[in-house]
């Protein structure tokens, strides 16, 4: 239990604290996502539930009380070795600080992710920032990255959204212990 409580404390570097979200953060997360196109703007209620029910697999970054970053994720019930990252949002004022990678690394160090050996996300081909983040993260950890069409424009998305490619990063165990 002692290790678990340490993980709940904010991790601070460069004045940016990384922490678990609380349900009180839901509306601010919703506003941040809205300010970070091309991310899909979901309902405020959904972000509230993520902050409440999925706090162990979501993370916030803040400085002086201002929300700068957010990652939502979950461990799929039928894949206990996988962390699925739904959204990564970094405020325009915090871009270039490596905040996305710092949040991902911190998530993977949490007790809830102790059995995670694979990180997955979906990305459209046009989202260069997300491709850059996940390729760089995989390279830094020495993990193998692969991708394939997953949610296809016509087959799954009624032609209303670009195909989402399932990106998988196989994470070496040693790298997870030393990730910065």
C-alpha positions, -999 to 999 in steps of 0.1 A, spaced: 0 0 0 29 24 6 40 23 -30 4 29 -41 1 61 -20 34 74 -34 20 71 -69 -10 92 -60 12 121 -51 18 147 -78 50 142 -98 65 176 -104 91 188 -129 95 222 -145 66 235 -123 43 210 -140 26 185 -117 13 152 -130 -16 136 -110 -46 114 -110 -78 133 -120 -107 137 -96 -144 140 -106 -141 178 -99 -117 180 -129 -142 167 -155 -154 201 -168 -119 215 -171 -108 183 -190 -138 189 -213 -127 225 -220 -91 214 -226 -101 188 -251 -123 214 -269 -92 236 -272 -71 209 -288 -83 201 -323 -85 177 -340 -95 158 -309 -131 147 -308 -151 167 -283 -170 142 -262 -197 150 -236 -187 167 -204 -204 137 -186 -180 113 -203 -150 133 -192 -165 134 -157 -168 96 -157 -133 92 -170 -120 114 -141 -140 94 -116 -141 58 -127 -109 56 -147 -86 79 -126 -59 52 -123 -55 51 -161 -59 88 -168 -36 116 -159 -36 154 -157 -8 179 -160 -11 212 -144 9 243 -135 -2 269 -110 -37 254 -110 -40 256 -149 -47 224 -167 -20 219 -194 -24 182 -203 -47 152 -202 -45 116 -212 -75 93 -210 -70 56 -211 -83 23 -198 -73 -13 -195 -97 -33 -217 -113 -61 -196 -103 -88 -221 -67 -75 -225 -53 -70 -189 -18 -65 -204 -28 -35 -225 -33 2 -218 -55 17 -244 -49 55 -247 -81 72 -259 -70 109 -260 -39 129 -255 -45 166 -251 -17 192 -245 -26 229 -243 -9 250 -269 10 269 -242 26 236 -231 36 221 -265 73 213 -270 79 205 -233 77 167 -239 46 166 -217 28 139 -237 57 115 -232 60 124 -195 24 117 -189 25 84 -208 56 73 -188 40 83 -155 8 63 -164 28 32 -171 46 34 -137 13 33 -118 3 1 -99 -28 -2 -121 -5 -7 -151 19 -32 -134 9 -60 -159 9 -38 -190 32 -50 -217 15 -32 -246 2 3 -252 -25 8 -279 -42 38 -294 -60 47 -326 -48 75 -348 -60 89 -382 -33 92 -409 -36 130 -409 -28 134 -372 9 141 -375 13 152 -338 -1 119 -325 21 99 -348 51 119 -337 43 114 -300 38 76 -302 67 70 -325 90 90 -303 77 73 -272 83 38 -287 118 48 -299 127 62 -265 116 30 -247 130 6 -273 95 -7 -280 83 -21 -313 55 0 -329 31 -14 -354 -2 -2 -369 -31 -14 -391 -65 0 -401 -89 -7 -373 -120 16 -373 -125 20 -410 -142 50 -425 -169 31 -445 -171 -2 -425 -174 13 -390 -177 51 -392 -205 56 -418 -181 76 -440 -183 104 -413 -147 101 -400 -113 91 -413 -101 56 -407 -85 51 -373 -53 30 -373 -47 8 -343 -12 17 -331 4 -9 -309 36 -4 -289 51 -36 -274 68 -23 -242 100 -39 -230 97 -46 -192 131 -31 -184 122 2 -201 90 6 -181 110 6 -148 133 33 -160 110 54 -182 115 91 -175 
